[in-house]
Amino acid sequence: MQTTETYREDFNAYLEKQTGKREPVQLYEPMSYMLSLGGKRLRPVLTLFAADALGGDYRNALPAAMALELFHNFSLVHDDIMDAAPLRRGQLTVHRKWDVNTGILSGDAMLICSYRFFEGYEPGLFKSLLQLFSKTALEVCEGQQYDVDFENQESVSMEQYFHMIRCKTAVLLGACMKAGALVAGSAAPVQQAAYDFGCYLGTAFQLQDDYLDAFGDPSSFGKQPGGDIIENKKTFLYIKSRELADAAGVKELEHLFSIRPQDPDAKIRAVMDIYESSGARIATREEIARYTKLAFGRLKEMSLDATAEAGFRDFGEALTERIT
């Protein structure tokens, strides 16, 4: 077993070899820029970790990890355009550094390139990986559409919200885990347990992301603070506040989510006050812990040795305890 830092370093070295200068510059430079923004590389790390923990050679999973990371970054480029987001990982988003058309086209190219990294696998594995990837990619698009639709809906149920974040975020982490299991040649029940672990952890991760959007330190979170509030996104914090707040609080929250003021700072502060006073902030932390526990419950079904299981637990705890 390697450390997560080793997986990250080996993946970054592989990525660097795959992303040299290409023409036309206006198409490929934004792709390289987006990938160079880095981040924790948690998705490719999960793929390599799963392959290694389940008895495979994790280096054989590098192309699959690359495909999934390319897809993830493609989705971020297009999400940032749709959200009119100015920052990504503390840097200008692609459409702000270049323009919207460049962001759209470079994002499209990233998606196409991601499929090509599966081409080196033998036919049976290639088919399984491609089926997993295509299913996941479509679900992510569905989740993004639900997210957009919810901005204009007067009410969103908790069931609808969790379905949305499962599609938008969780299934991709599930796919990363299952891709590693596929490369390792694991049996179907182990593949499913790995997928479930990733999905539950992805749900906890998205809940945490929603939490940090409101309550995180922007210097370490790397995105515009209160972005979800500005865009009237119906997150767990919002839905839970409507459940827990008194009638006056609910009325005020609904009003705030019906407006888009020129200066959003006052709106952000008012919404955060309701999130706090209603108890939704604490409830969100509790829900993050619940989904993390569900994820850890799947580890026993993966037939891992003690070192690997501890490694996945450490990874999950680090991911879902990033309260800043």
PLY file of the C-alpha trace (Angstrom):
ply
format ascii 1.0
element vertex 324
property float x
property float y
property float z
element edge 323
property int vertex1
property int vertex2
end_header
0.00 0.00 0.00
1.15 3.51 -0.86
0.26 6.76 0.89
-2.34 9.09 -0.55
0.46 11.58 -1.15
2.29 8.99 -3.29
-0.86 8.39 -5.34
-1.25 12.14 -5.77
2.37 12.65 -6.80
2.33 9.75 -9.25
-0.91 10.98 -10.77
0.41 14.53 -11.15
3.55 13.19 -12.83
1.40 11.15 -15.22
-0.84 14.15 -15.90
2.17 16.34 -16.68
3.37 13.86 -19.31
-0.05 13.88 -20.97
-0.54 17.65 -21.16
2.22 19.16 -23.25
1.86 22.18 -25.52
-0.52 21.60 -28.43
-2.10 23.63 -31.21
-4.33 25.56 -31.37
-3.11 27.29 -28.23
-6.46 28.98 -27.58
-8.08 25.54 -27.24
-5.45 23.65 -25.25
-3.93 26.35 -23.05
-7.15 26.82 -21.04
-7.32 23.05 -20.55
-3.78 22.99 -19.17
-4.54 26.03 -17.03
-7.58 24.40 -15.48
-5.69 21.20 -14.73
-2.75 23.18 -13.32
-5.00 24.71 -10.65
-4.56 21.39 -8.91
-6.72 20.85 -5.92
-6.41 17.73 -3.81
-6.87 15.34 -6.78
-9.20 13.35 -4.54
-10.97 11.62 -7.44
-7.86 10.15 -9.12
-6.42 9.37 -5.69
-9.54 7.33 -4.89
-9.18 5.39 -8.16
-5.52 4.57 -7.54
-6.13 3.81 -3.86
-9.00 1.44 -4.68
-6.98 -0.41 -7.31
-4.04 -0.82 -4.92
-6.14 -1.76 -1.87
-8.01 -4.42 -3.85
-4.91 -6.20 -5.05
-4.19 -4.55 -8.39
-1.22 -2.54 -9.65
-2.37 1.02 -9.07
-0.22 2.26 -11.95
-2.50 0.35 -14.33
-5.34 2.57 -13.07
-3.60 5.83 -14.04
-5.35 6.17 -17.44
-8.77 5.59 -15.84
-7.92 8.09 -13.11
-6.89 10.60 -15.78
-10.16 10.13 -17.67
-12.20 10.77 -14.54
-10.14 13.81 -13.52
-10.45 15.30 -17.00
-14.20 14.80 -16.91
-14.41 16.38 -13.47
-12.49 19.45 -14.63
-14.58 19.71 -17.79
-17.69 19.83 -15.61
-16.14 22.55 -13.42
-15.33 24.74 -16.43
-18.94 24.56 -17.63
-20.39 24.86 -14.09
-18.40 28.05 -13.57
-19.83 29.51 -16.77
-23.38 28.59 -15.73
-22.85 30.04 -12.24
-20.97 33.11 -13.53
-18.34 32.21 -10.93
-15.26 34.46 -10.84
-12.96 32.14 -8.89
-12.01 28.48 -8.88
-9.45 27.22 -6.36
-8.58 30.83 -5.59
-7.75 31.68 -9.23
-9.70 33.20 -12.11
-12.11 30.78 -13.75
-11.41 29.87 -17.37
-14.23 31.99 -18.78
-12.98 35.01 -16.80
-9.33 34.56 -17.76
-10.26 34.06 -21.43
-13.93 34.33 -22.43
-17.13 32.29 -22.38
-16.72 30.82 -25.86
-13.21 29.63 -25.04
-14.49 28.07 -21.83
-17.24 26.19 -23.65
-15.00 24.87 -26.41
-12.05 23.95 -24.17
-14.45 22.22 -21.81
-15.87 20.22 -24.71
-12.36 19.19 -25.74
-11.60 18.03 -22.19
-14.67 15.81 -22.25
-13.65 14.25 -25.57
-10.08 13.73 -24.42
-11.27 12.00 -21.26
-12.79 9.14 -23.28
-9.51 8.51 -25.08
-7.73 7.45 -21.90
-9.78 4.25 -21.76
-8.56 3.12 -25.17
-5.48 1.26 -23.89
-7.42 -1.24 -21.76
-8.20 -4.72 -23.01
-11.67 -5.03 -24.62
-13.61 -6.47 -21.67
-12.24 -3.94 -19.18
-12.57 -1.15 -21.74
-16.27 -1.92 -22.14
-16.90 -2.04 -18.39
-15.05 1.23 -17.76
-16.77 2.96 -20.66
-20.21 1.84 -19.49
-19.47 3.12 -15.99
-18.08 6.39 -17.32
-20.95 7.12 -19.73
-23.59 6.35 -17.10
-21.82 8.58 -14.58
-21.29 11.43 -17.03
-24.98 11.53 -17.92
-25.99 11.43 -14.24
-23.68 14.37 -13.50
-25.40 16.35 -16.27
-28.79 15.41 -14.81
-27.65 16.57 -11.39
-26.45 19.89 -12.77
-29.81 20.44 -14.48
-31.68 19.69 -11.25
-29.41 22.18 -9.47
-30.25 24.86 -12.04
-33.97 24.04 -11.91
-34.02 24.30 -8.12
-32.87 27.94 -8.24
-36.25 28.91 -9.69
-38.44 26.52 -7.70
-40.25 27.98 -4.73
-39.66 24.83 -2.67
-37.38 21.82 -2.91
-37.90 18.73 -0.78
-35.06 17.08 1.08
-35.57 13.99 -1.09
-35.16 16.08 -4.25
-32.05 17.73 -2.84
-30.34 14.44 -2.01
-31.19 13.02 -5.42
-29.64 16.10 -7.00
-26.36 15.92 -5.06
-26.13 12.18 -5.63
-26.19 12.81 -9.37
-24.16 16.01 -9.38
-21.36 14.96 -7.03
-21.66 11.57 -5.34
-21.84 9.26 -8.35
-18.52 10.55 -9.69
-16.73 9.58 -6.47
-18.53 6.26 -6.63
-17.31 5.80 -10.20
-13.73 6.60 -9.18
-13.84 3.86 -6.56
-15.50 1.35 -8.88
-13.03 2.11 -11.69
-10.19 1.18 -9.36
-12.02 -2.01 -8.41
-12.55 -2.87 -12.07
-8.88 -2.38 -12.91
-7.99 -4.59 -9.93
-10.28 -7.34 -11.25
-12.51 -7.37 -8.16
-15.69 -9.41 -7.94
-19.04 -7.69 -8.54
-20.04 -7.44 -4.83
-16.72 -5.74 -4.03
-17.17 -3.37 -6.97
-20.61 -2.44 -5.62
-19.32 -1.90 -2.09
-16.53 0.31 -3.45
-19.07 2.27 -5.50
-21.36 2.71 -2.47
-18.43 3.89 -0.34
-17.63 6.56 -2.92
-21.26 7.66 -3.26
-21.80 8.01 0.48
-18.50 9.84 0.86
-19.42 12.04 -2.10
-22.70 12.95 -0.44
-20.87 13.93 2.75
-18.38 15.89 0.64
-21.13 17.87 -1.12
-22.86 18.62 2.17
-19.51 19.87 3.43
-19.04 21.95 0.28
-22.44 23.56 0.81
-21.54 24.24 4.42
-18.19 25.82 3.53
-19.81 27.98 0.87
-21.61 29.77 3.70
-19.34 29.29 6.70
-15.89 28.53 5.29
-12.85 30.78 5.22
-12.66 32.14 1.64
-8.86 32.28 1.80
-8.70 28.49 2.19
-11.99 27.49 0.52
-10.88 29.07 -2.78
-14.30 30.16 -4.03
-16.48 33.23 -3.71
-18.06 33.21 -0.22
-21.84 32.96 -0.23
-21.96 31.97 -3.89
-24.81 29.50 -3.32
-26.80 32.19 -1.49
-26.23 34.70 -4.30
-27.47 32.14 -6.83
-30.48 31.14 -4.64
-29.33 27.52 -4.50
-31.58 25.30 -2.38
-28.90 23.54 -0.33
-29.33 21.37 2.75
-28.80 24.50 4.86
-31.69 26.26 3.13
-34.10 23.31 3.22
-33.28 22.50 6.84
-33.73 26.15 7.84
-37.22 26.12 6.34
-37.96 23.02 8.44
-36.55 24.38 11.69
-37.04 28.17 11.66
-40.09 29.92 13.07
-42.71 31.39 10.72
-40.99 34.79 10.60
-37.65 33.19 9.80
-39.13 31.08 7.01
-40.85 34.10 5.50
-37.66 36.14 5.62
-35.64 33.30 4.08
-38.11 32.83 1.24
-38.03 36.57 0.55
-34.23 36.66 0.50
-34.17 33.76 -1.98
-36.56 35.60 -4.28
-34.25 38.60 -4.85
-30.93 39.25 -6.53
-29.66 42.55 -5.11
-26.89 44.54 -6.75
-24.88 44.35 -3.52
-25.38 40.81 -2.18
-23.39 41.17 1.06
-26.39 42.12 3.19
-28.37 39.21 1.75
-25.55 36.77 2.52
-25.27 37.97 6.11
-29.03 37.78 6.68
-29.29 34.26 5.26
-26.34 33.05 7.31
-27.97 34.45 10.45
-31.08 32.33 9.74
-28.94 29.26 9.04
-27.32 29.78 12.43
-30.36 30.70 14.54
-32.58 27.95 13.11
-30.12 25.19 14.00
-29.52 24.30 10.34
-25.79 24.89 10.68
-25.50 22.26 13.43
-27.87 19.89 11.58
-25.64 20.07 8.52
-22.60 19.04 10.52
-24.58 16.10 11.91
-25.68 15.02 8.43
-22.09 15.13 7.19
-21.11 12.80 10.04
-24.02 10.46 9.27
-23.07 9.98 5.61
-19.42 9.55 6.51
-20.43 6.73 8.87
-22.52 5.13 6.10
-19.48 5.24 3.82
-17.27 3.59 6.42
-19.87 0.87 6.87
-19.18 -0.30 3.30
-15.48 -0.85 3.91
-16.06 -4.23 5.60
-17.76 -5.46 2.43
-14.65 -4.68 0.38
-12.53 -7.40 2.09
-9.71 -4.96 2.83
-6.75 -5.58 5.08
-6.46 -3.47 8.22
-3.97 -1.03 6.68
-6.15 -0.32 3.66
-9.31 0.08 5.73
-7.55 2.51 8.06
-6.27 4.43 5.03
-9.77 4.84 3.60
-11.06 5.96 7.00
-8.29 8.55 7.31
-9.01 9.76 3.78
-12.74 10.10 4.48
-12.24 11.87 7.78
-9.80 14.35 6.26
-12.26 15.03 3.44
-15.30 15.64 5.61
-13.71 17.42 8.53
-12.34 20.35 6.53
-14.23 22.92 8.62
-12.42 26.23 8.08
0 1
1 2
2 3
3 4
4 5
5 6
6 7
7 8
8 9
9 10
10 11
11 12
12 13
13 14
14 15
15 16
16 17
17 18
18 19
19 20
20 21
21 22
22 23
23 24
24 25
25 26
26 27
27 28
28 29
29 30
30 31
31 32
32 33
33 34
34 35
35 36
36 37
37 38
38 39
39 40
40 41
41 42
42 43
43 44
44 45
45 46
46 47
47 48
48 49
49 50
50 51
51 52
52 53
53 54
54 55
55 56
56 57
57 58
58 59
59 60
60 61
61 62
62 63
63 64
64 65
65 66
66 67
67 68
68 69
69 70
70 71
71 72
72 73
73 74
74 75
75 76
76 77
77 78
78 79
79 80
80 81
81 82
82 83
83 84
84 85
85 86
86 87
87 88
88 89
89 90
90 91
91 92
92 93
93 94
94 95
95 96
96 97
97 98
98 99
99 100
100 101
101 102
102 103
103 104
104 105
105 106
106 107
107 108
108 109
109 110
110 111
111 112
112 113
113 114
114 115
115 116
116 117
117 118
118 119
119 120
120 121
121 122
122 123
123 124
124 125
125 126
126 127
127 128
128 129
129 130
130 131
131 132
132 133
133 134
134 135
135 136
136 137
137 138
138 139
139 140
140 141
141 142
142 143
143 144
144 145
145 146
146 147
147 148
148 149
149 150
150 151
151 152
152 153
153 154
154 155
155 156
156 157
157 158
158 159
159 160
160 161
161 162
162 163
163 164
164 165
165 166
166 167
167 168
168 169
169 170
170 171
171 172
172 173
173 174
174 175
175 176
176 177
177 178
178 179
179 180
180 181
181 182
182 183
183 184
184 185
185 186
186 187
187 188
188 189
189 190
190 191
191 192
192 193
193 194
194 195
195 196
196 197
197 198
198 199
199 200
200 201
201 202
202 203
203 204
204 205
205 206
206 207
207 208
208 209
209 210
210 211
211 212
212 213
213 214
214 215
215 216
216 217
217 218
218 219
219 220
220 221
221 222
222 223
223 224
224 225
225 226
226 227
227 228
228 229
229 230
230 231
231 232
232 233
233 234
234 235
235 236
236 237
237 238
238 239
239 240
240 241
241 242
242 243
243 244
244 245
245 246
246 247
247 248
248 249
249 250
250 251
251 252
252 253
253 254
254 255
255 256
256 257
257 258
258 259
259 260
260 261
261 262
262 263
263 264
264 265
265 266
266 267
267 268
268 269
269 270
270 271
271 272
272 273
273 274
274 275
275 276
276 277
277 278
278 279
279 280
280 281
281 282
282 283
283 284
284 285
285 286
286 287
287 288
288 289
289 290
290 291
291 292
292 293
293 294
294 295
295 296
296 297
297 298
298 299
299 300
300 301
301 302
302 303
303 304
304 305
305 306
306 307
307 308
308 309
309 310
310 311
311 312
312 313
313 314
314 315
315 316
316 317
317 318
318 319
319 320
320 321
321 322
322 323
